[in-house]
Amino acid sequence: MDEIILLKYGEIALKGQNRNTFENLFIRNLRRRLRGLGEFKIEKAQSTVTVAPAGQADMDEAFERLSKVFGAAAISRSAVVGKTYEQIREAVSYLDAKLQSAKTFKVEAKRSDKAFPMNSPELCRELGHDILERYPHLSVDVHRPDLTVWVEVRDRAAYLHVGQLPGAGGIPVGSGGRAALLLSGGIDSPVAGYLMAKRGLEINAVHFASPPYTSERAKLKVIKLCQLLVPYTGWIHLTVVPFTKIQDEIARRCPEEFFTIIMRRFMMEIASRIGAARECAALVTGESLGQVASQTVQGIACTDAAAALPVLRPAIGMDKDEIVAVARKIGTFETSILPYEDCCTVFTPRHPKTKPHLPFVLEAERALDREALMAEAIAGAEAMLIDDNTEC
């Protein structure tokens, strides 16, 4: 009996004339995530993509990987059989282990192929009767069953499975363009990258390192965070920018109360330049309004003034508990809290300006040779590609 993976569309089904573009990107991303697991045949029909092994294939790992590809609302492993009731009934053996361990069940049916001689209620009734005869320990519970047996009769075949899990949701990565994520190494920025990838953005990451104030372990931590995001985002181009000289100059020449704002303005402008070179259309940050002193409306306005690209802040209205919940869900939380300093925390002023005004910030920056400092930092940046094969 053949087994396949079914992925059912979410928003893709609503895309109208652009739907084919979204479908093709979704299938491209599925193929990329299946590399190294064997040969697969991928087909689309009726708002569903089927992934079938074409020879030896690791279906367990395939299911795990595909559950994290944005674009599917639901995912399931299913037996695929011919479109006769006899073949569907025989395929119940595919569910034997699940049925043996359950106490109650119900059958749900969906008949997309109206040429099939039984309607959905008839199919539910007949298959439920046959399952009860084969598994006498079971009883029917239509409200809260231990197990729901699903039968889907579609154009090409019939599919039998025991329910579906939520897919990754969202829309396919790449359908929304490309953006540069300012990746600090904390909890918030990986969450921001995940949330924007879910909305179709291909993610490039920019990290600012300040050796010797920050260690090599802090850099490796950021690489690890990229690795943890890759199952959702696809590969990530990471650029590590040396930031020590800029921070030293700010500390030496600028009023302490403006340290953080001026530092973040440098980051925005450098990330804009790197992003533009990588054909990014926006920047992404993990800022949450009011979470720290620089993340006030006034502080954000000052930092945005230095950005040459639009700045997207998907976590701006989330509180810390909400952000942490997402970080735990995607597996970045434990790495994010490793005690390796990032450059944002090393030079934190004792009394930061929480409501800065841009004219005063610009006046403080006049003591700096901004252009020379940024050019030197970008020239010294290290670029790398993070994918499933990256070792840390």
N, C-alpha and C positions, 0 to 999 in steps of 0.2 A: 504494500500500500504506500503510495507516494505522500510525502509530507511537504508542505510549503509554509511560508510566512506570508500572512496577509497584513497589509498596511492600508488603513482607510484614511482618506483625505479629511482634513479639517477645512481651513480657510481656502485651500487650493480649489475646492469645488465651487467657490463663489467668485472666481476670478474672470469669468466671462470670456471676452475675446483674448485676454492675456493668459488664459488657463494653460495653454500648451507650453508656454515659456516656463511657467512655474513647475509643471509636470516634468519637463526635461531636466530642469535644475535639480529637482527632487531625486530623480532617477540617477543623475550624475553623482549626487552626494551619496546615495545608497551604494552605488558601485565602488566609490572610493573607500567607504567604510568596510566593504566586504573583501578588500584586497588581502591576499594571504590566507584566506579561509577556504579556498577551493573555487570551483566554477559554479556560477549561478546564472539562471535565466530569469530576467526581469521583464515583466509585462504589465501594462496598465489597461484597465477596463472598468467601467461603471464606478468611477470615483474610488477605485481600489488598485493598489499595486501588488502583484504577486511575485514573490521571490522563491524560485524553485531550484534546488540543487541539481546541477548537471554533472553527476558523478560524485566522487568523494568530497564531502564538505562538512565543516564544523557547524552544525545547526545551532547548538547551544550558544556558541560565541557569536554567531551571526545574529541571533535573536537579541542578545544583549547589546550588541553594537547598534543595530537598527532601531532599537527602542530609544536611542538618543539622537536620532537624526530628525531635525526639525522639518515639519510638513505633514506628519501623520497625527491624526487625532486618536487612533487606536491601532493596536498591533496584536496579532494572535498567531499561534502555530496551529495548523489545520491539516486534516487529511483531505485530499482531493480525490474525488471519485466520479464515476459516471452518473448521468442524470436519470437514473431509474430508482424507484423506491427500494428494490431488492439490493442494489449496490449501496445505497445509503444505509440500509439496515445492517448489511454485513460490515460496513465500516465502523460500526459501534465498537468493535473490538479494539480500534485505535484508542479508545477512551477507557479501556478496561481498568487500568490502575486507578484512575480517578474515580470511576464508578464503584470499584471495590471498596475504596476508603470512605465513600460518602454514605450518609444515612438518608438524606432526602434529595430530591432533584426535581427539575421541571425541564420541559423542552420549549425552546423558542425557534420559530422558523421564519425565514424571509424568502419569498419566491419572486425574484426579479424576472425570471423567465416564465411568462404567463402561459407558455405552451406546455409546461409541466402539468400532468393530469390531476395532481392533487393541489388544493389550495393550502394556505399556511395553517389554518386550524386543523384541517384533515391530517396534514403531515405531522403536526404536533401530537395529535391524538394517537395516530397509528404508531409512531416511533416511541412515544411514551409507553404504550401498551407492550410493545416488543421488549423494551428495556426492563419493564417490570417482570416480564416472564423470564428474562435471562438473569436478572439480579433480584431475586425475591426478597432480599434483605432491605431493599430500597422502598421508600414511600414517596408519594408526590406531595410537594409543598410549593404552591404557586406564588407564595408571598415572600418567604425567606428560605429558599432552598440552600443546601450545602453546595450544590452543583447545578449550573445551568448548561444544558446541552444545546448548542446552537447549530442549526442547519440552514445553510444559505444555498439556494438554487439559483445560479447565475447563468449567463449566456453560454460560457464555455464548459462549466463543470458544476458539480455540487461540492460544498465544503462543510466539513464537520469539525467542530471544535468545542471546547468547554469555556467559552467566554473569552473576552479580550481585555488586555491591559491598556491603560492610557498610554498613548504615544507621547512624543516630546512636544507635540503641538506646534504652534507658530507657523512660519512660512520658510521655504528652503533658504539656507545660507547662500548668499550670492544674488538673491533676487532683489535685495535692497541696496546694492552697491557695496562700497568698502569704507571702513572707518578706522581711525587710529585710536586705540585704547591706551590711556595713561595708566599703566599698571604699576602700582606702588609696592605690592607685596602684602598689603593688608587684607581685610575681609571684604571691603566694599567694591574695589575695582574689578576683581574677578567676577563678582555677581553682576556688575554693570555690563561686562563683556558678554556674559551668558545671556542676559536679558536682551541686548541689542542683536546678538546672533540669532536669537529666537525670532526677531523681527526681520530677518533676512540679510543682515549686514555681515560681510566678510571682515574678520577682525585682524588688524595688524596691532601689535603692542609696542609701546615705547616705555622703557624703564630708565629712571635716572639713578645712577650709582655714584656714591661719594667716598671712594677709598682714600685714606685709610679709616674714615669715620664709619663707613659701612664695610662689612667683610665679604669675602668671596662666597660665604654661605648665604648671604642675603641675595646675591645674584642667582645662586643655584636654587634658592627658594622660589624666585620668580620664574625660572625655567620650569620648575616642577609645577607651578600653578598653570603655566601655559599647557603643559602636558595633560593636566587634569581637565582643562577646557577643550582640548582637541577633539574628544569624542562628540562634543556638541558643535564646535565651530569649524571642524576641519583643521587643516594646518594653520599655524599662526606664524607670521613673520615678526620676529622680536628684534627690536633695536635697543641696545643698552648704551645710554649716553653718559659720558663722564661729566659729573656735575660739581666736582670738588672746587675747582677754581672759581666757578660762578658763586658758589656759596661763600667761599672765603672772601671774595670781593664784596659781596653784599654785607657780610658781617663787619668788614673793615670800613666800609664807606657809607653805609646807609643807616638811618635811625632804626634802632632795634624793634620798635613797634611795627615797622613795615616789613620786617624780614620775610615773614611767611607770604604776604601778598606779592612782594617783588619776586620772590623765588617762584611762586606759582605762575606769575606772568611770564617769566623766562621759560618755564615748562610749556606753557600754552603756545608760545611763539615757536619754540624749537620743535614741539610735536606737530605744529601746523606745517612747518617746512618739511619735516621728514614725511609727514602724511601726504603732503602734496606731491612729493617725489615718488611716493608709492601709489599715486592716483586715488588717494582717499578723499572722500567728499565731506567728511565730518570728523570731529574728535568725540571721544566718549570718556567720561569720568565717572567715578563712583561717589560723587558728592551727594550728601543728604542735607537738606536745608536745616541749619542750626545745630548740626552735630558737633562741629568744632568751630573755633573762633573765626577761621577764614571762610567758613561756609554760610555766611550771612548773605542777605540779598545784596548789600553794599559790597562785600568782599567778592562775591561772584561777578558782579558788574565790573569791578576793577580787573579781575583776571580775564574775563571774556573780551575786554577791550584789547587785549594783546593777542587774541587768537585770530588767525586769518581764515579759519574754517568754522562752520557752525559747531556748537558744543552741545552734545546730547548727554543728558543726565537721567538715566532711567530710574535711578534710586532716589531722586530728589525728594519725593514725598513719602518715602519709607522710613520707619523708625528702625533702630538697631536690631530689635528682635526679629523684625520681618526680613531684614537683610541676612541675619545669621541663619534664619530658617532656610533661605534659598541656598546659602553657602553650604549648609549641611546636606541639603538635597543633592547638590551637584558634586559634593565631595571635596570642596576646596577649603572648608573651614579649618580642619586640623593643620593643614600646611600654612594657612594664613596666620595662625596664632603662634607659629614658631618664633622664638624670641630673638630674631635677627633684625637689627635696626634698619629702617629705610631712611633715605635722605630727608624726608619730610619731618621726621621726629628728632633728628640730630640737632637741628638749628632752631628749635622752637623757642620763640622769645618768651620772656617771663611775663610780659604784659602786652599781648598782641592787640593791635587795633582791630576792633570788631566791626566798626562802621567807617571804613576808610572812604575818603573822597578822592577820585581819580586825579584831580589837579595836584594834590599834595603828594600822591604816590609818584606821579611823573616828575615832580620837582625833586623828590628823593632819588630817583633813578638817574638824574643828570650827572651824578658823581661817577657813574659807571660807563664804560665803553661797551654798550650792549651788543653792538654789531660784532665787534672783535671777539667778545666772549662767546657769543652764540656760534660764530663761524668755527672757532677752535673746538667747541664741544661737539658740533656736528661732524667735523673732520675726524675726530677721535672716536666716533661711535662705532660700536660693534654690532653687526647684523647677523642673524641666524634664523634658520627655518626650523620650527618645532612641529614635529608630526608624531605618528605612532612609533616611529623607529628611533626617536631621539633618546639618548641615554643621559641620565643625570647622576 
